[in-house]
């Protein structure tokens, strides 16, 4: 099977292998649900 090189299915979450809602900015590659759980541990702060 050929590996997909573009599109939504190319990015997957590092923790749960989900391909929906993946945050790819700054090379994070976490889905939005996993990001909310670990954001504080990796140095993100909520200002509002």
Secondary structure, DSSP 8 states (H G I E B T S, - for coil): -----SSGGG---TTT---SSEE-GGG--EEHHHHHHHTTTTT-----
